[in-house]
């Protein structure tokens, strides 16, 4: 008897529209937190070291990076975090309907800003 792989389990779970909607609603927050952790590690910093750079406590860094956290960080906090690990924050907007081409332009022809 073969046990299903995680990939198989995820595929089956996401075939349920309610599960897919919830998964997609949490996707951005999950990816943000995973990215923060990756950047901190790439910078060679522990949570304690980063907390010192940001003049805060390790528990705040831990909460910020926790993928299960219900708290949404402020944009300014994410910008400070990025700067402390040697990066700058860049934002992008992508269309919800992925079947249309995406060129990062708004209707008036101006490019979307990058921070």
Secondary structure, DSSP 8 states (H G I E B T S, - for coil): -----HHHHHHHHHTSHHHHHHHHHHHHHHHHHHHHHHHHHHTT--HHHHHHHTTS-HHHHHHHH-TT------HHHHHHHHHHTT---------S-TTS---SB-TTS-B----
